[in-house]
Amino acid sequence: MITITEAAQAHFAKLLSSQPEGTNIRVFVINPGTPQAECGVSYCPPDAVEADDIELPFEGFNAMVDEKSAPFLDDALIDYVTDQLGSQLTLKAPNAKMRKVADDAPLRDRVEYVIQSQVNPQLAGHGGFITLMELTDDGIAVIQFGGGCNGCSMVDVTLKDGIEKQLLEEFSGELTAVKDVTEHEHGEHSYF
């Protein structure tokens, strides 16, 4: 479910050594399965453990996960990274905004999952996102850009060299193309 690197485990063990006896950590998702999902880690004293919590043992402590957050923390990774700027704890949970779908799920569900868990987080750094509008019978994913992508001069490059390449690779033999239906002419609808 959750991978905590050795560096992060050592960091948590150090932090927990100054906490009351029996304190562990809690890993959680607020608003799981929604675009507003936020992941977090907090101290979890013994009196904060719930009956339905999942207990994950690590070196020197346990990670508690509430039942509602658990499916959205599949493939989550907690790391403690040190570089020239200092040290920081990172938590990556690719399934927090959308529950992971099965490999044999319908194509539309699998494409939507990849868009929400991989494509949109990359576009979010530029204030943009895409929405899957349609999946045609001949394997064309019809998308619409939004946010900072609407009206952007680089949208063609983003579509062809980024999104289409990624989706065709991921769904080889199932998708044949990715088409954009967004009105990109500069106007009132444009983000900028």
mmCIF file of the C-alpha atoms, coordinates in Angstrom:
data_MODEL
# 
_entry.id   MODEL 
# 
loop_
_atom_site.group_PDB 
_atom_site.id 
_atom_site.type_symbol 
_atom_site.label_atom_id 
_atom_site.label_alt_id 
_atom_site.label_comp_id 
_atom_site.label_asym_id 
_atom_site.label_entity_id 
_atom_site.label_seq_id 
_atom_site.pdbx_PDB_ins_code 
_atom_site.Cartn_x 
_atom_site.Cartn_y 
_atom_site.Cartn_z 
_atom_site.occupancy 
_atom_site.B_iso_or_equiv 
_atom_site.pdbx_formal_charge 
_atom_site.auth_seq_id 
_atom_site.auth_comp_id 
_atom_site.auth_asym_id 
_atom_site.auth_atom_id 
_atom_site.pdbx_PDB_model_num 
ATOM 1   C CA . MET A 1 1   ? 0.000   0.000  0.000   1.00 0.00 ? 1   MET A CA 1 
ATOM 2   C CA . ILE A 1 2   ? 2.475   2.688  1.154   1.00 0.00 ? 2   ILE A CA 1 
ATOM 3   C CA . THR A 1 3   ? 6.223   2.623  0.631   1.00 0.00 ? 3   THR A CA 1 
ATOM 4   C CA . ILE A 1 4   ? 8.275   4.593  3.134   1.00 0.00 ? 4   ILE A CA 1 
ATOM 5   C CA . THR A 1 5   ? 11.939  4.812  2.146   1.00 0.00 ? 5   THR A CA 1 
ATOM 6   C CA . GLU A 1 6   ? 14.697  4.030  4.641   1.00 0.00 ? 6   GLU A CA 1 
ATOM 7   C CA . ALA A 1 7   ? 15.599  7.733  4.843   1.00 0.00 ? 7   ALA A CA 1 
ATOM 8   C CA . ALA A 1 8   ? 11.979  8.644  5.645   1.00 0.00 ? 8   ALA A CA 1 
ATOM 9   C CA . GLN A 1 9   ? 11.701  5.823  8.190   1.00 0.00 ? 9   GLN A CA 1 
ATOM 10  C CA . ALA A 1 10  ? 14.844  7.102  9.954   1.00 0.00 ? 10  ALA A CA 1 
ATOM 11  C CA . HIS A 1 11  ? 13.389  10.651 9.907   1.00 0.00 ? 11  HIS A CA 1 
ATOM 12  C CA . PHE A 1 12  ? 10.078  9.492  11.402  1.00 0.00 ? 12  PHE A CA 1 
ATOM 13  C CA . ALA A 1 13  ? 11.857  7.399  14.053  1.00 0.00 ? 13  ALA A CA 1 
ATOM 14  C CA . LYS A 1 14  ? 13.900  10.464 15.059  1.00 0.00 ? 14  LYS A CA 1 
ATOM 15  C CA . LEU A 1 15  ? 10.795  12.689 15.248  1.00 0.00 ? 15  LEU A CA 1 
ATOM 16  C CA . LEU A 1 16  ? 8.836   10.065 17.188  1.00 0.00 ? 16  LEU A CA 1 
ATOM 17  C CA . SER A 1 17  ? 11.630  9.611  19.748  1.00 0.00 ? 17  SER A CA 1 
ATOM 18  C CA . SER A 1 18  ? 10.620  12.956 21.306  1.00 0.00 ? 18  SER A CA 1 
ATOM 19  C CA . GLN A 1 19  ? 6.896   12.082 21.385  1.00 0.00 ? 19  GLN A CA 1 
ATOM 20  C CA . PRO A 1 20  ? 5.013   10.256 24.159  1.00 0.00 ? 20  PRO A CA 1 
ATOM 21  C CA . GLU A 1 21  ? 5.471   6.476  24.321  1.00 0.00 ? 21  GLU A CA 1 
ATOM 22  C CA . GLY A 1 22  ? 3.403   4.572  21.751  1.00 0.00 ? 22  GLY A CA 1 
ATOM 23  C CA . THR A 1 23  ? 2.990   7.477  19.319  1.00 0.00 ? 23  THR A CA 1 
ATOM 24  C CA . ASN A 1 24  ? 3.064   6.446  15.673  1.00 0.00 ? 24  ASN A CA 1 
ATOM 25  C CA . ILE A 1 25  ? 2.290   8.277  12.438  1.00 0.00 ? 25  ILE A CA 1 
ATOM 26  C CA . ARG A 1 26  ? -0.976  8.607  10.561  1.00 0.00 ? 26  ARG A CA 1 
ATOM 27  C CA . VAL A 1 27  ? -1.055  8.829  6.757   1.00 0.00 ? 27  VAL A CA 1 
ATOM 28  C CA . PHE A 1 28  ? -4.343  10.163 5.402   1.00 0.00 ? 28  PHE A CA 1 
ATOM 29  C CA . VAL A 1 29  ? -6.178  11.695 2.465   1.00 0.00 ? 29  VAL A CA 1 
ATOM 30  C CA . ILE A 1 30  ? -8.627  14.571 2.908   1.00 0.00 ? 30  ILE A CA 1 
ATOM 31  C CA . ASN A 1 31  ? -11.379 14.567 0.246   1.00 0.00 ? 31  ASN A CA 1 
ATOM 32  C CA . PRO A 1 32  ? -10.158 11.287 -1.274  1.00 0.00 ? 32  PRO A CA 1 
ATOM 33  C CA . GLY A 1 33  ? -11.224 10.548 -4.826  1.00 0.00 ? 33  GLY A CA 1 
ATOM 34  C CA . THR A 1 34  ? -11.886 14.196 -5.696  1.00 0.00 ? 34  THR A CA 1 
ATOM 35  C CA . PRO A 1 35  ? -9.825  16.843 -7.536  1.00 0.00 ? 35  PRO A CA 1 
ATOM 36  C CA . GLN A 1 36  ? -9.406  18.569 -4.130  1.00 0.00 ? 36  GLN A CA 1 
ATOM 37  C CA . ALA A 1 37  ? -7.742  15.519 -2.520  1.00 0.00 ? 37  ALA A CA 1 
ATOM 38  C CA . GLU A 1 38  ? -4.859  16.374 -0.184  1.00 0.00 ? 38  GLU A CA 1 
ATOM 39  C CA . CYS A 1 39  ? -2.503  13.866 1.440   1.00 0.00 ? 39  CYS A CA 1 
ATOM 40  C CA . GLY A 1 40  ? -0.873  14.297 4.791   1.00 0.00 ? 40  GLY A CA 1 
ATOM 41  C CA . VAL A 1 41  ? 1.110   12.753 7.614   1.00 0.00 ? 41  VAL A CA 1 
ATOM 42  C CA . SER A 1 42  ? 0.611   13.516 11.291  1.00 0.00 ? 42  SER A CA 1 
ATOM 43  C CA . TYR A 1 43  ? 1.466   12.130 14.709  1.00 0.00 ? 43  TYR A CA 1 
ATOM 44  C CA . CYS A 1 44  ? -0.911  9.444  15.913  1.00 0.00 ? 44  CYS A CA 1 
ATOM 45  C CA . PRO A 1 45  ? -0.916  9.014  19.703  1.00 0.00 ? 45  PRO A CA 1 
ATOM 46  C CA . PRO A 1 46  ? -2.346  5.754  21.073  1.00 0.00 ? 46  PRO A CA 1 
ATOM 47  C CA . ASP A 1 47  ? -5.678  7.369  21.988  1.00 0.00 ? 47  ASP A CA 1 
ATOM 48  C CA . ALA A 1 48  ? -6.186  8.526  18.347  1.00 0.00 ? 48  ALA A CA 1 
ATOM 49  C CA . VAL A 1 49  ? -6.136  4.998  16.912  1.00 0.00 ? 49  VAL A CA 1 
ATOM 50  C CA . GLU A 1 50  ? -9.529  3.995  15.485  1.00 0.00 ? 50  GLU A CA 1 
ATOM 51  C CA . ALA A 1 51  ? -10.888 0.441  15.536  1.00 0.00 ? 51  ALA A CA 1 
ATOM 52  C CA . ASP A 1 52  ? -10.976 0.222  11.731  1.00 0.00 ? 52  ASP A CA 1 
ATOM 53  C CA . ASP A 1 53  ? -7.467  1.684  11.177  1.00 0.00 ? 53  ASP A CA 1 
ATOM 54  C CA . ILE A 1 54  ? -5.033  -0.332 9.092   1.00 0.00 ? 54  ILE A CA 1 
ATOM 55  C CA . GLU A 1 55  ? -1.695  -0.684 10.876  1.00 0.00 ? 55  GLU A CA 1 
ATOM 56  C CA . LEU A 1 56  ? 1.419   -0.871 8.696   1.00 0.00 ? 56  LEU A CA 1 
ATOM 57  C CA . PRO A 1 57  ? 4.620   -1.851 10.538  1.00 0.00 ? 57  PRO A CA 1 
ATOM 58  C CA . PHE A 1 58  ? 7.877   -0.051 9.726   1.00 0.00 ? 58  PHE A CA 1 
ATOM 59  C CA . GLU A 1 59  ? 11.303  0.163  11.383  1.00 0.00 ? 59  GLU A CA 1 
ATOM 60  C CA . GLY A 1 60  ? 10.728  1.686  14.838  1.00 0.00 ? 60  GLY A CA 1 
ATOM 61  C CA . PHE A 1 61  ? 7.106   2.786  14.336  1.00 0.00 ? 61  PHE A CA 1 
ATOM 62  C CA . ASN A 1 62  ? 3.782   1.945  12.716  1.00 0.00 ? 62  ASN A CA 1 
ATOM 63  C CA . ALA A 1 63  ? 1.839   3.908  10.129  1.00 0.00 ? 63  ALA A CA 1 
ATOM 64  C CA . MET A 1 64  ? -1.883  4.095  10.765  1.00 0.00 ? 64  MET A CA 1 
ATOM 65  C CA . VAL A 1 65  ? -4.241  4.517  7.810   1.00 0.00 ? 65  VAL A CA 1 
ATOM 66  C CA . ASP A 1 66  ? -7.965  5.109  8.145   1.00 0.00 ? 66  ASP A CA 1 
ATOM 67  C CA . GLU A 1 67  ? -10.263 2.803  6.198   1.00 0.00 ? 67  GLU A CA 1 
ATOM 68  C CA . LYS A 1 68  ? -11.589 5.610  3.954   1.00 0.00 ? 68  LYS A CA 1 
ATOM 69  C CA . SER A 1 69  ? -8.096  6.766  2.887   1.00 0.00 ? 69  SER A CA 1 
ATOM 70  C CA . ALA A 1 70  ? -6.632  3.294  2.329   1.00 0.00 ? 70  ALA A CA 1 
ATOM 71  C CA . PRO A 1 71  ? -7.746  2.648  -1.287  1.00 0.00 ? 71  PRO A CA 1 
ATOM 72  C CA . PHE A 1 72  ? -6.490  6.082  -2.330  1.00 0.00 ? 72  PHE A CA 1 
ATOM 73  C CA . LEU A 1 73  ? -3.026  5.452  -0.863  1.00 0.00 ? 73  LEU A CA 1 
ATOM 74  C CA . ASP A 1 74  ? -2.231  2.475  -3.112  1.00 0.00 ? 74  ASP A CA 1 
ATOM 75  C CA . ASP A 1 75  ? 1.257   2.993  -4.580  1.00 0.00 ? 75  ASP A CA 1 
ATOM 76  C CA . ALA A 1 76  ? 1.925   5.982  -2.285  1.00 0.00 ? 76  ALA A CA 1 
ATOM 77  C CA . LEU A 1 77  ? 5.573   6.816  -1.606  1.00 0.00 ? 77  LEU A CA 1 
ATOM 78  C CA . ILE A 1 78  ? 6.971   8.786  1.320   1.00 0.00 ? 78  ILE A CA 1 
ATOM 79  C CA . ASP A 1 79  ? 10.602  9.853  1.009   1.00 0.00 ? 79  ASP A CA 1 
ATOM 80  C CA . TYR A 1 80  ? 13.008  12.118 2.863   1.00 0.00 ? 80  TYR A CA 1 
ATOM 81  C CA . VAL A 1 81  ? 15.156  13.965 0.354   1.00 0.00 ? 81  VAL A CA 1 
ATOM 82  C CA . THR A 1 82  ? 18.288  15.961 1.107   1.00 0.00 ? 82  THR A CA 1 
ATOM 83  C CA . ASP A 1 83  ? 19.802  18.290 -1.486  1.00 0.00 ? 83  ASP A CA 1 
ATOM 84  C CA . GLN A 1 84  ? 21.662  21.638 -1.677  1.00 0.00 ? 84  GLN A CA 1 
ATOM 85  C CA . LEU A 1 85  ? 18.593  23.481 -0.408  1.00 0.00 ? 85  LEU A CA 1 
ATOM 86  C CA . GLY A 1 86  ? 18.142  21.295 2.660   1.00 0.00 ? 86  GLY A CA 1 
ATOM 87  C CA . SER A 1 87  ? 15.912  18.360 3.550   1.00 0.00 ? 87  SER A CA 1 
ATOM 88  C CA . GLN A 1 88  ? 12.259  17.744 2.966   1.00 0.00 ? 88  GLN A CA 1 
ATOM 89  C CA . LEU A 1 89  ? 9.698   15.029 3.418   1.00 0.00 ? 89  LEU A CA 1 
ATOM 90  C CA . THR A 1 90  ? 7.789   14.200 0.219   1.00 0.00 ? 90  THR A CA 1 
ATOM 91  C CA . LEU A 1 91  ? 4.553   12.276 -0.095  1.00 0.00 ? 91  LEU A CA 1 
ATOM 92  C CA . LYS A 1 92  ? 3.446   11.145 -3.552  1.00 0.00 ? 92  LYS A CA 1 
ATOM 93  C CA . ALA A 1 93  ? 0.063   9.466  -3.804  1.00 0.00 ? 93  ALA A CA 1 
ATOM 94  C CA . PRO A 1 94  ? -0.866  9.036  -7.482  1.00 0.00 ? 94  PRO A CA 1 
ATOM 95  C CA . ASN A 1 95  ? -4.251  7.542  -6.604  1.00 0.00 ? 95  ASN A CA 1 
ATOM 96  C CA . ALA A 1 96  ? -5.411  10.167 -4.090  1.00 0.00 ? 96  ALA A CA 1 
ATOM 97  C CA . LYS A 1 97  ? -7.636  12.049 -6.532  1.00 0.00 ? 97  LYS A CA 1 
ATOM 98  C CA . MET A 1 98  ? -8.991  8.951  -8.233  1.00 0.00 ? 98  MET A CA 1 
ATOM 99  C CA . ARG A 1 99  ? -9.023  5.362  -7.036  1.00 0.00 ? 99  ARG A CA 1 
ATOM 100 C CA . LYS A 1 100 ? -6.785  3.087  -9.081  1.00 0.00 ? 100 LYS A CA 1 
ATOM 101 C CA . VAL A 1 101 ? -8.750  1.119  -11.655 1.00 0.00 ? 101 VAL A CA 1 
ATOM 102 C CA . ALA A 1 102 ? -8.250  -2.539 -12.504 1.00 0.00 ? 102 ALA A CA 1 
ATOM 103 C CA . ASP A 1 103 ? -6.213  -3.503 -15.566 1.00 0.00 ? 103 ASP A CA 1 
ATOM 104 C CA . ASP A 1 104 ? -9.331  -5.094 -17.061 1.00 0.00 ? 104 ASP A CA 1 
ATOM 105 C CA . ALA A 1 105 ? -11.590 -2.069 -16.414 1.00 0.00 ? 105 ALA A CA 1 
ATOM 106 C CA . PRO A 1 106 ? -13.316 -0.473 -19.420 1.00 0.00 ? 106 PRO A CA 1 
ATOM 107 C CA . LEU A 1 107 ? -10.965 1.580  -21.619 1.00 0.00 ? 107 LEU A CA 1 
ATOM 108 C CA . ARG A 1 108 ? -12.698 4.868  -20.753 1.00 0.00 ? 108 ARG A CA 1 
ATOM 109 C CA . ASP A 1 109 ? -12.120 4.262  -17.011 1.00 0.00 ? 109 ASP A CA 1 
ATOM 110 C CA . ARG A 1 110 ? -8.451  3.406  -17.576 1.00 0.00 ? 110 ARG A CA 1 
ATOM 111 C CA . VAL A 1 111 ? -7.863  6.454  -19.815 1.00 0.00 ? 111 VAL A CA 1 
ATOM 112 C CA . GLU A 1 112 ? -9.632  8.708  -17.291 1.00 0.00 ? 112 GLU A CA 1 
ATOM 113 C CA . TYR A 1 113 ? -7.443  7.277  -14.525 1.00 0.00 ? 113 TYR A CA 1 
ATOM 114 C CA . VAL A 1 114 ? -4.207  8.015  -16.429 1.00 0.00 ? 114 VAL A CA 1 
ATOM 115 C CA . ILE A 1 115 ? -5.410  11.533 -17.216 1.00 0.00 ? 115 ILE A CA 1 
ATOM 116 C CA . GLN A 1 116 ? -6.238  12.257 -13.569 1.00 0.00 ? 116 GLN A CA 1 
ATOM 117 C CA . SER A 1 117 ? -3.228  10.522 -11.996 1.00 0.00 ? 117 SER A CA 1 
ATOM 118 C CA . GLN A 1 118 ? -0.459  11.296 -14.519 1.00 0.00 ? 118 GLN A CA 1 
ATOM 119 C CA . VAL A 1 119 ? -1.361  13.868 -17.180 1.00 0.00 ? 119 VAL A CA 1 
ATOM 120 C CA . ASN A 1 120 ? -3.243  16.482 -15.149 1.00 0.00 ? 120 ASN A CA 1 
ATOM 121 C CA . PRO A 1 121 ? -0.665  16.648 -12.337 1.00 0.00 ? 121 PRO A CA 1 
ATOM 122 C CA . GLN A 1 122 ? 1.957   17.491 -15.006 1.00 0.00 ? 122 GLN A CA 1 
ATOM 123 C CA . LEU A 1 123 ? -0.276  20.172 -16.561 1.00 0.00 ? 123 LEU A CA 1 
ATOM 124 C CA . ALA A 1 124 ? -1.188  21.606 -13.153 1.00 0.00 ? 124 ALA A CA 1 
ATOM 125 C CA . GLY A 1 125 ? 2.285   23.134 -12.871 1.00 0.00 ? 125 GLY A CA 1 
ATOM 126 C CA . HIS A 1 126 ? 1.259   25.422 -15.748 1.00 0.00 ? 126 HIS A CA 1 
ATOM 127 C CA . GLY A 1 127 ? -2.241  26.023 -14.396 1.00 0.00 ? 127 GLY A CA 1 
ATOM 128 C CA . GLY A 1 128 ? -3.867  23.663 -16.879 1.00 0.00 ? 128 GLY A CA 1 
ATOM 129 C CA . PHE A 1 129 ? -5.750  20.401 -17.134 1.00 0.00 ? 129 PHE A CA 1 
ATOM 130 C CA . ILE A 1 130 ? -7.535  18.235 -19.680 1.00 0.00 ? 130 ILE A CA 1 
ATOM 131 C CA . THR A 1 131 ? -10.922 16.572 -19.630 1.00 0.00 ? 131 THR A CA 1 
ATOM 132 C CA . LEU A 1 132 ? -11.806 13.422 -21.563 1.00 0.00 ? 132 LEU A CA 1 
ATOM 133 C CA . MET A 1 133 ? -14.896 14.388 -23.557 1.00 0.00 ? 133 MET A CA 1 
ATOM 134 C CA . GLU A 1 134 ? -15.411 11.255 -25.640 1.00 0.00 ? 134 GLU A CA 1 
ATOM 135 C CA . LEU A 1 135 ? -13.854 7.954  -26.594 1.00 0.00 ? 135 LEU A CA 1 
ATOM 136 C CA . THR A 1 136 ? -14.865 7.039  -30.151 1.00 0.00 ? 136 THR A CA 1 
ATOM 137 C CA . ASP A 1 137 ? -15.476 3.523  -31.434 1.00 0.00 ? 137 ASP A CA 1 
ATOM 138 C CA . ASP A 1 138 ? -12.337 3.773  -33.570 1.00 0.00 ? 138 ASP A CA 1 
ATOM 139 C CA . GLY A 1 139 ? -10.113 4.514  -30.540 1.00 0.00 ? 139 GLY A CA 1 
ATOM 140 C CA . ILE A 1 140 ? -9.829  8.303  -30.638 1.00 0.00 ? 140 ILE A CA 1 
ATOM 141 C CA . ALA A 1 141 ? -9.671  10.024 -27.257 1.00 0.00 ? 141 ALA A CA 1 
ATOM 142 C CA . VAL A 1 142 ? -11.352 13.407 -27.629 1.00 0.00 ? 142 VAL A CA 1 
ATOM 143 C CA . ILE A 1 143 ? -10.089 15.853 -25.007 1.00 0.00 ? 143 ILE A CA 1 
ATOM 144 C CA . GLN A 1 144 ? -10.644 19.445 -24.029 1.00 0.00 ? 144 GLN A CA 1 
ATOM 145 C CA . PHE A 1 145 ? -8.004  21.685 -22.476 1.00 0.00 ? 145 PHE A CA 1 
ATOM 146 C CA . GLY A 1 146 ? -8.848  23.982 -19.581 1.00 0.00 ? 146 GLY A CA 1 
ATOM 147 C CA . GLY A 1 147 ? -7.219  26.435 -17.211 1.00 0.00 ? 147 GLY A CA 1 
ATOM 148 C CA . GLY A 1 148 ? -3.834  27.762 -18.308 1.00 0.00 ? 148 GLY A CA 1 
ATOM 149 C CA . CYS A 1 149 ? -3.813  25.529 -21.394 1.00 0.00 ? 149 CYS A CA 1 
ATOM 150 C CA . ASN A 1 150 ? -6.771  27.345 -22.958 1.00 0.00 ? 150 ASN A CA 1 
ATOM 151 C CA . GLY A 1 151 ? -5.290  29.952 -25.280 1.00 0.00 ? 151 GLY A CA 1 
ATOM 152 C CA . CYS A 1 152 ? -1.678  28.813 -24.735 1.00 0.00 ? 152 CYS A CA 1 
ATOM 153 C CA . SER A 1 153 ? 0.556   29.028 -27.803 1.00 0.00 ? 153 SER A CA 1 
ATOM 154 C CA . MET A 1 154 ? 2.283   25.737 -26.903 1.00 0.00 ? 154 MET A CA 1 
ATOM 155 C CA . VAL A 1 155 ? -0.900  23.649 -26.778 1.00 0.00 ? 155 VAL A CA 1 
ATOM 156 C CA . ASP A 1 156 ? -0.131  21.818 -30.062 1.00 0.00 ? 156 ASP A CA 1 
ATOM 157 C CA . VAL A 1 157 ? 3.273   20.722 -28.766 1.00 0.00 ? 157 VAL A CA 1 
ATOM 158 C CA . THR A 1 158 ? 1.751   19.698 -25.432 1.00 0.00 ? 158 THR A CA 1 
ATOM 159 C CA . LEU A 1 159 ? -0.899  17.651 -27.245 1.00 0.00 ? 159 LEU A CA 1 
ATOM 160 C CA . LYS A 1 160 ? 1.298   15.895 -29.829 1.00 0.00 ? 160 LYS A CA 1 
ATOM 161 C CA . ASP A 1 161 ? 4.629   15.492 -28.019 1.00 0.00 ? 161 ASP A CA 1 
ATOM 162 C CA . GLY A 1 162 ? 3.214   15.054 -24.540 1.00 0.00 ? 162 GLY A CA 1 
ATOM 163 C CA . ILE A 1 163 ? -0.346  13.913 -24.025 1.00 0.00 ? 163 ILE A CA 1 
ATOM 164 C CA . GLU A 1 164 ? -0.927  11.987 -27.248 1.00 0.00 ? 164 GLU A CA 1 
ATOM 165 C CA . LYS A 1 165 ? 2.464   10.290 -27.089 1.00 0.00 ? 165 LYS A CA 1 
ATOM 166 C CA . GLN A 1 166 ? 1.908   9.279  -23.451 1.00 0.00 ? 166 GLN A CA 1 
ATOM 167 C CA . LEU A 1 167 ? -1.650  7.988  -23.960 1.00 0.00 ? 167 LEU A CA 1 
ATOM 168 C CA . LEU A 1 168 ? -0.866  6.085  -27.189 1.00 0.00 ? 168 LEU A CA 1 
ATOM 169 C CA . GLU A 1 169 ? 2.096   4.449  -25.468 1.00 0.00 ? 169 GLU A CA 1 
ATOM 170 C CA . GLU A 1 170 ? 0.058   3.571  -22.380 1.00 0.00 ? 170 GLU A CA 1 
ATOM 171 C CA . PHE A 1 171 ? -2.874  2.214  -24.419 1.00 0.00 ? 171 PHE A CA 1 
ATOM 172 C CA . SER A 1 172 ? -1.031  0.748  -27.399 1.00 0.00 ? 172 SER A CA 1 
ATOM 173 C CA . GLY A 1 173 ? -3.437  -1.181 -29.625 1.00 0.00 ? 173 GLY A CA 1 
ATOM 174 C CA . GLU A 1 174 ? -6.481  0.409  -27.944 1.00 0.00 ? 174 GLU A CA 1 
ATOM 175 C CA . LEU A 1 175 ? -6.135  4.136  -28.699 1.00 0.00 ? 175 LEU A CA 1 
ATOM 176 C CA . THR A 1 176 ? -5.380  5.350  -32.213 1.00 0.00 ? 176 THR A CA 1 
ATOM 177 C CA . ALA A 1 177 ? -5.218  9.131  -31.685 1.00 0.00 ? 177 ALA A CA 1 
ATOM 178 C CA . VAL A 1 178 ? -5.918  12.011 -29.328 1.00 0.00 ? 178 VAL A CA 1 
ATOM 179 C CA . LYS A 1 179 ? -7.914  14.948 -30.687 1.00 0.00 ? 179 LYS A CA 1 
ATOM 180 C CA . ASP A 1 180 ? -8.434  18.364 -29.097 1.00 0.00 ? 180 ASP A CA 1 
ATOM 181 C CA . VAL A 1 181 ? -11.851 20.073 -29.326 1.00 0.00 ? 181 VAL A CA 1 
ATOM 182 C CA . THR A 1 182 ? -10.878 23.190 -27.359 1.00 0.00 ? 182 THR A CA 1 
ATOM 183 C CA . GLU A 1 183 ? -11.518 26.620 -28.865 1.00 0.00 ? 183 GLU A CA 1 
ATOM 184 C CA . HIS A 1 184 ? -8.006  28.102 -28.571 1.00 0.00 ? 184 HIS A CA 1 
ATOM 185 C CA . GLU A 1 185 ? -8.608  31.479 -30.236 1.00 0.00 ? 185 GLU A CA 1 
ATOM 186 C CA . HIS A 1 186 ? -7.840  34.300 -27.827 1.00 0.00 ? 186 HIS A CA 1 
ATOM 187 C CA . GLY A 1 187 ? -11.033 35.694 -26.340 1.00 0.00 ? 187 GLY A CA 1 
ATOM 188 C CA . GLU A 1 188 ? -13.163 35.951 -23.233 1.00 0.00 ? 188 GLU A CA 1 
ATOM 189 C CA . HIS A 1 189 ? -12.993 32.178 -22.690 1.00 0.00 ? 189 HIS A CA 1 
ATOM 190 C CA . SER A 1 190 ? -9.154  32.213 -22.560 1.00 0.00 ? 190 SER A CA 1 
ATOM 191 C CA . TYR A 1 191 ? -7.437  31.787 -19.231 1.00 0.00 ? 191 TYR A CA 1 
ATOM 192 C CA . PHE A 1 192 ? -5.009  34.657 -19.793 1.00 0.00 ? 192 PHE A CA 1 
# 
